[in-house]
Every structure is written in C-alpha cells, then in structure tokens.
Amino acid sequence: MAELGYDPARLPPGQYITEKWPVLHAGDVPSYPDLSAWTLRVFGEIERELELSWEELNRLPQTSNTQDIHCVTRWSRFDMRFEGVHWLELAKLAQPKPAARFVVAHAEQGFTSNVPLSFLEADDALLATRANGEPLAPEHGYPLRLVIPSKYFWKSAKWLRGIELTSVDRPGFWERYGYHNDADPWREERYSF
C-alpha cells in the first residue's frame, strides 16, 4: 500500500482518494458580486442574537486547519487547508444558553445541515472563507462555508447565512431525504435506510 503515496489508515471504508475537489450540490450556485449586503445571522438558544456583516466577520480572529474531507458519494481528498473563523469566536459574542445542544446551519436556497454543538466546537471546525490558500470558489461555497470535520461533507453547508442553536436535534435538508443523521464516514453512515 505504500505505493499509493498515503497512509491507507486515513481512508474510511468504501472511499477512494481523489486529487480533485468534485462539485456536488442541490440548486444553482449563488452569486455574490457585492458582499456589502451579505450577513451571517446567529440566533436561537443564545443570550445575544448576532447579525454580522462580511467585514465584521472578517475582523474576528482567523485560524486555519488542514484536514481530510470525505463525500457520501465515496470520494475523499486528503490535506485540504481551510481558513476562517472558529465558532468559539462567535460564541464569545452570542453566549450560548445551557440548553443549546445542537446546531442547524442555514444556507442559501433553504439548505440546512444539522450537527451536535460539540462538533462545531471541535478544534478543526471552521466557518471557512478560504480553501488551499484561495478564497472559496463559488461552487464550493463562496463566500462562507461551514467545515465540520469527521463527518461526510454534506454536513459542511455551503453558502452559509445563519447558525441556529437549538435544544433538540432537527434533521437537515439531506437528512429529510434519507441521509443518515450522524454521517460518520468511518461507520459508513451514508443513508438511514
């Protein structure tokens, strides 16, 4: 396996490695020629609701991480570098209530994804503005994409516009169409049926 050029232990079962970053999404790719009207809303089980402009979001401390990403359609890409704002910077401003246990990420065109709050708090989770040293491409979520490590990549909502903290888990867009709620690539939690 050494001839593959990577540690095979990094590849979840049922996946294959790719050097490309395939494009998969429902609906059209949103266009943002001017970000002056763009906002990110943080709401729900928090003490202080936020609505941040693009400039305000980018003034928050920035961080980066390198991680492997895995798609439910069976491709994996290693060593993706993402840059952006960690949720904990927003949490300092929004002050989640004790009841907050889950997150619903709200994106353009009514798309949502759901995860436990602990996954958003993970060190390598990000609200990403850049990938591999470049601004996100429109088809990959420009201007802002949620990046949730250790889950199939549909949980990493493109074109992020809101983060809602909730006390109960609510299925996201793909989960309502039969995708597995937990989305763990190591357990091949692709579909709920």
Residue, then its C-alpha position, 0 to 999 in steps of 0.5 A: m500500500a505504500e505505493l499509493g503515496y498515503d497512509p491507507a489508515r486515513l481512508p474510511p471504508g468504501q472511499y477512494i482518494t481523489e486529487k480533485w475537489p468534485v462539485l456536488h450540490a442541490g440548486d444553482v450556485p449563488s452569486y455574490p458580486d457585492l458582499s456589502a449586503w451579505t450577513l451571517r445571522v446567529f440566533g436561537e438558544i443564545e443570550r445575544e442574537l448576532e447579525l454580522s456583516w462580511e467585514e465584521l466577520n472578517r475582523l474576528p480572529q482567523t485560524s486555519n486547519t488542514q484536514d481530510i474531507h470525505c463525500v457520501t458519494r465515496w470520494s475523499r481528498f486528503d490535506m485540504r487547508f481551510e481558513g476562517v473563523h472558529w465558532l468559539e469566536l462567535a460564541k464569545l459574542a452570542q453566549p450560548k444558553p445551557a440548553a443549546r445542544f445542537v446546531v442547524a446551519h442555514a444556507e442559501q436556497g433553504f439548505t440546512s445541515n444539522v450537527p451536535l454543538s460539540f462538533l462545531e466546537a471541535d478544534d478543526a471546525l471552521l466557518a471557512t472563507r478560504a480553501n488551499g490558500e484561495p478564497l472559496a470558489p463559488e461552487h464550493g461555497y463562496p463566500l462562507r462555508l461551514v467545515i465540520p470535520s469527521k463527518y461526510f461533507w454534506k454536513s459542511a453547508k455551503w453558502l452559509r447565512g445563519i447558525e441556529l442553536t437549538s435544544v433538540d436535534r432537527p434533521g437537515f435538508w439531506e437528512r429529510y431525504g434519507y441521509h443518515n443523521d450522524a454521517d460518520p464516514w468511518r461507520e459508513e453512515r451514508y443513508s438511514f435506510 
